[in-house]
Amino acid sequence: MKRWRIPGIVDRIEVSSPGEISKVLQDSRLDREFHTPTVLINWLLLKRALSVLSFAGKRFPTMVPRASAVNAMERDRLWEKLDARVPSIRQGPEELEPLARWIKGAGSDDDLGIQVQQLLGSLFADGFGATEQSWHAAQILVAAPRLSNAAKLFWWAVSGKVRRAKRLLAGMVDGDLSAVNAIGIAVHNVAKGLRHMRVLYSDAGTRSALSAENAANQCLFAPVSVFRQATAAGEVNGCPFSRLSLFVLNIGEASRLEGGRSMVFLDESWSRCPGAQWVPAMLEGVWRRASNESNAPR
């Protein structure tokens, strides 16, 4: 852990090892309550993240505190819904054909984004139809919380660019913020995995050597980082923290280290991703269909 603390300016702790991140996630004092009246840099980071990852006065599920019973019920309900679809998606059904063709070399990167967004959106809304505009909105949404160009960030804020992107995506899924998170944020990690799968598939030796399960496991990518904030002062893994200290958990980096597989979906945490079973199964299905191993009719 690395702590940066200058009174009134910053109180941030970065965590990048799987073991240390696990301890932070298990500590009940470190949560997603996110009180913004805090030191300057913490305030800027949280204010920007909360502004982007909320809509119509409600936070996205990935920014809601542990104590929210409603969020927990919705997360469990989505987990059960996706888990029920795992056996069929793993076999490589017809709906994965566009992605199978893509990893075999057909189509552009934008085509991939639209196809993945279509697949995820259809989990939430009947008749969902991804477009170039919806994919562009997703690109805006994922970039906004990490945008380092101050002038561009200011322009996006005053022009309402991010607000319009969220309104477009929310309108496609009847305001379901779990769905907006899927088609606007999580979609990028899935697309990143499929880009890597395309590279794996392009090598004949790798293609013949990898099972669908092994291929899928190599194509799982976590978000770059997630936030937690201290609700009380204390110490974790030898690192002291103050009330409102901001923890930046670099799960993207941690997931690539030994023992880091659980970081991809935060499997052992109360905030685990509802797609933790469905996403790997879907990737297996894409590989099977591309490799002509699908059991689904063509």
C-alpha positions in Angstrom: 0.0 0.0 0.0 1.1 3.5 -0.7 -0.4 6.5 1.1 -0.2 10.1 0.0 -1.3 12.5 2.8 -0.9 16.3 2.8 -3.4 17.9 5.2 -6.1 19.7 3.3 -4.8 18.5 0.0 -4.8 14.8 -0.4 -5.4 11.6 1.7 -5.3 8.7 -0.8 -4.1 5.2 -0.4 -3.3 3.1 -3.5 -3.5 -0.7 -3.2 -2.3 -3.0 -6.0 -1.6 -6.5 -4.6 -4.4 -9.1 -4.6 -3.8 -10.0 -0.9 -3.9 -6.4 0.2 -7.0 -5.6 -1.9 -8.7 -8.6 -0.4 -8.1 -7.3 3.1 -9.4 -3.8 2.2 -12.6 -5.4 0.7 -13.2 -7.5 3.9 -12.8 -4.5 6.2 -16.3 -3.2 7.1 -14.9 0.3 7.8 -14.0 0.7 4.1 -17.1 1.2 2.1 -18.8 3.1 -0.8 -20.6 5.6 1.3 -18.5 8.3 -0.4 -18.8 11.5 1.6 -17.5 14.2 -0.7 -16.8 17.1 1.8 -13.2 16.1 2.2 -9.6 17.1 1.2 -9.2 18.7 -2.2 -7.9 15.9 -4.4 -10.1 13.3 -2.7 -13.0 15.6 -3.3 -12.1 16.1 -7.0 -11.8 12.4 -7.6 -15.0 11.4 -5.9 -17.0 14.3 -7.2 -16.1 13.5 -10.8 -16.8 9.7 -10.3 -20.1 10.3 -8.6 -21.2 12.8 -11.2 -20.5 10.5 -14.0 -21.7 7.3 -12.4 -25.1 8.4 -11.4 -28.3 9.3 -13.2 -31.6 10.9 -12.3 -30.3 11.4 -8.7 -29.4 7.7 -8.2 -25.9 6.2 -8.2 -24.9 3.3 -10.4 -24.9 0.0 -8.5 -21.1 0.0 -8.5 -21.1 3.2 -6.4 -23.7 2.2 -3.8 -22.7 1.4 -0.2 -22.7 -2.0 1.4 -25.7 -1.2 3.6 -28.1 -0.7 0.7 -30.5 -3.6 1.0 -32.2 -2.7 -2.3 -28.9 -2.8 -4.2 -28.0 -6.1 -2.6 -31.4 -7.6 -3.7 -31.1 -6.2 -7.2 -27.5 -7.6 -7.5 -28.5 -11.0 -6.3 -31.5 -11.0 -8.6 -29.3 -10.1 -11.6 -26.8 -12.8 -10.5 -29.5 -15.5 -10.5 -30.8 -14.3 -13.9 -27.4 -14.4 -15.5 -26.4 -17.7 -13.8 -29.5 -19.4 -15.2 -28.2 -18.5 -18.7 -24.7 -19.9 -18.2 -25.3 -23.5 -19.5 -26.8 -22.3 -22.8 -24.4 -19.4 -23.5 -21.4 -21.7 -22.8 -22.4 -23.9 -25.8 -22.0 -21.1 -28.3 -25.6 -20.4 -29.4 -26.6 -18.5 -32.6 -26.6 -15.1 -30.8 -22.8 -15.4 -30.5 -22.2 -15.8 -34.2 -21.4 -12.1 -34.9 -18.7 -12.2 -32.1 -17.4 -15.5 -33.4 -17.0 -14.0 -36.9 -15.3 -11.0 -35.4 -12.6 -12.9 -33.6 -12.0 -14.8 -36.8 -11.1 -11.4 -38.4 -14.3 -9.9 -39.7 -15.1 -6.3 -38.8 -13.6 -3.3 -37.1 -13.1 -2.3 -33.5 -16.3 -0.2 -33.6 -18.2 -3.2 -35.0 -17.0 -5.2 -31.9 -18.2 -2.5 -29.5 -21.7 -2.4 -31.1 -21.9 -6.2 -31.1 -20.9 -6.5 -27.4 -23.2 -3.7 -26.4 -26.0 -5.5 -28.3 -25.4 -8.8 -26.5 -25.3 -7.1 -23.1 -28.3 -4.8 -23.7 -30.4 -7.7 -24.8 -30.0 -9.3 -21.4 -32.0 -6.4 -19.9 -34.4 -5.1 -22.6 -36.4 -6.9 -25.2 -35.9 -5.3 -28.6 -32.7 -3.6 -27.5 -30.8 -2.3 -30.5 -27.2 -1.0 -30.2 -26.1 1.6 -32.7 -23.0 3.7 -33.5 -24.5 6.4 -31.4 -25.0 4.2 -28.3 -21.5 2.8 -28.6 -20.1 6.4 -28.9 -22.1 7.2 -25.7 -20.5 4.3 -23.9 -17.0 5.5 -25.0 -17.8 8.9 -23.5 -19.1 7.4 -20.3 -16.1 5.2 -19.6 -13.6 8.0 -20.4 -15.2 10.7 -18.3 -14.2 9.5 -14.8 -10.5 9.2 -15.8 -10.2 12.1 -18.2 -6.9 13.9 -17.4 -7.3 16.7 -20.1 -8.7 19.5 -18.0 -9.9 21.6 -20.9 -11.7 18.6 -22.5 -13.2 17.7 -19.1 -14.5 21.2 -18.6 -16.0 21.3 -22.1 -17.7 17.9 -21.6 -19.1 19.3 -18.3 -20.5 22.6 -19.7 -21.7 21.1 -22.9 -23.6 18.3 -21.2 -21.9 15.7 -23.3 -21.8 13.1 -20.5 -25.3 13.9 -19.4 -26.6 13.3 -22.9 -24.6 10.0 -23.2 -26.2 8.7 -20.0 -29.7 9.9 -21.1 -29.3 8.0 -24.4 -28.2 4.8 -22.8 -30.8 4.9 -20.0 -33.5 5.5 -22.5 -32.6 2.3 -24.2 -33.0 0.2 -21.1 -36.0 1.9 -19.3 -33.7 3.6 -16.8 -32.3 0.4 -15.3 -28.9 1.6 -13.9 -27.5 -2.0 -13.8 -28.2 -2.1 -17.5 -26.6 1.3 -18.1 -23.6 0.2 -16.2 -23.4 -3.0 -18.4 -23.8 -1.2 -21.7 -21.8 1.9 -20.8 -19.0 0.7 -18.5 -18.7 -3.1 -18.3 -19.0 -3.5 -22.0 -15.5 -2.1 -22.4 -13.9 -4.9 -20.3 -15.8 -7.5 -22.3 -14.7 -6.0 -25.6 -11.1 -5.9 -24.4 -11.3 -9.6 -23.7 -12.6 -10.3 -27.1 -9.8 -8.2 -28.7 -7.3 -10.4 -26.9 -9.3 -13.5 -28.0 -8.9 -12.4 -31.6 -5.1 -12.3 -31.2 -5.1 -15.8 -29.6 -7.4 -17.1 -32.4 -5.2 -15.7 -35.1 -2.3 -18.0 -34.2 -3.1 -21.5 -35.5 -0.9 -23.2 -32.9 -2.5 -21.4 -30.0 -6.0 -22.0 -31.5 -5.5 -25.7 -31.7 -3.8 -25.9 -28.2 -6.3 -23.9 -26.2 -9.6 -25.3 -24.9 -12.6 -23.0 -24.8 -12.2 -22.7 -21.0 -8.5 -21.9 -21.1 -9.1 -19.3 -23.9 -11.9 -17.6 -21.9 -9.7 -17.5 -18.8 -7.0 -15.7 -20.7 -9.5 -13.1 -21.9 -10.9 -11.8 -18.6 -10.1 -8.2 -17.8 -10.9 -6.2 -14.7 -11.7 -2.5 -14.5 -8.7 -0.4 -14.0 -9.6 0.6 -10.4 -12.4 1.0 -7.9 -12.8 3.3 -4.9 -13.5 2.7 -1.2 -13.6 5.3 1.5 -13.0 5.0 5.2 -16.0 5.5 7.4 -13.8 5.6 10.5 -10.1 5.8 11.3 -8.1 2.6 11.7 -5.4 0.5 10.2 -5.3 -2.2 7.5 -2.4 -4.4 6.8 -0.1 -2.1 8.7 -1.2 1.0 6.9 -3.0 3.6 9.1 -5.9 5.6 7.6 -8.1 8.4 8.7 -11.9 8.8 8.5 -12.7 9.7 4.9 -9.3 8.4 3.5 -9.8 7.4 -0.1 -8.7 3.9 -1.1 -7.9 3.4 -4.8 -7.9 -0.3 -5.5 -6.0 -1.0 -8.7 -7.8 -4.3 -9.5 -6.8 -4.2 -13.1 -3.1 -4.4 -12.2 -3.8 -6.9 -9.4 -5.8 -9.2 -11.6 -2.7 -9.9 -13.7 -0.6 -10.9 -10.7 -0.3 -14.4 -9.2 -3.4 -15.1 -7.2 -5.3 -12.2 -8.8 -8.0 -14.0 -10.7 -10.7 -13.2 -8.1 -9.9 -9.5 -8.7 -11.6 -9.5 -12.1 -15.1 -9.8 -10.6 -14.3 -9.3 -6.9 -15.6 -12.8 -6.4 -14.9 -12.9 -2.6 -16.4 -9.5 -1.9 -19.9 -8.3 -1.0 -19.6 -6.2 -4.1 -19.0 -9.1 -6.5 -20.0 -8.6 -10.1 -23.3 -10.3 -11.1 -21.7 -11.4 -14.4 -18.9 -13.4 -12.7 -20.2 -16.7 -14.1 -21.9 -15.5 -17.2 -19.0 -13.5 -18.8 -16.5 -16.4 -18.7 -19.2 -18.8 -20.0 -20.0 -16.3 -22.9 -16.3 -16.1 -23.8 -16.2 -19.9 -23.9 -19.2 -19.9 -26.1 -17.6 -17.5 -28.6 -14.5 -19.6 -28.8 -16.5 -22.8 -29.3 -18.6 -21.2 -32.0 -15.6 -19.8 -33.8 -13.8 -23.2 -33.6 -16.9 -25.1 -34.8 -17.2 -26.8 -31.5 -20.6 -25.4 -30.7 -23.4 -27.8 -29.8 -26.0 -25.2 -30.9 -27.7 -25.6 -34.3 -26.5 -23.4 -37.1 
